Amino acid sequence: MDELSVGRRIAGLRAEKALTQQELGDAIGVSDKTVSKWENGGCFPDITVIPILADFFGVTTDYLLRGTPRKVQYLAANYFSDKWRMQVNEKYLQKGWRVEDIEVSGNGDGAVVMALVLEKEIFE
């Protein structure tokens, strides 16, 4: 999330509605100079204005600030143990990954193999 990316999204949404910076500013209660600063990456919109912008354009605040998410998946597989469970928790789950699917199989000797399909949204 940087000022220029947020500004580009605001400029794109404004262009889709065929509005001038002045018209957008009037609609949400800021000056055209403020809109220009946002769009040129000079600053972020004030935190109180972000939900107003999102509602005005019909998008989420997440989209305004972070862009479009892209889902990525990762396959983690290993013999199941408490140590591996802790590694999965520390390496993946605590960093925003979520378990999309899980497969467990045993080989008859007491060993259990677990495969996890992990998924995470990355914003571009």
Secondary structure, DSSP 8 states (H G I E B T S, - for coil): --HHHHHHHHHHHHHHTT--HHHHHHHHT--HHHHHHHHTTS----TTTHHHHHHHHT--HHHHHH--EEEEEEEEEEE--HHHHHHHHHHTGGGT-EEEEEEEEE-SSS-EEEEEEEEEEEE-
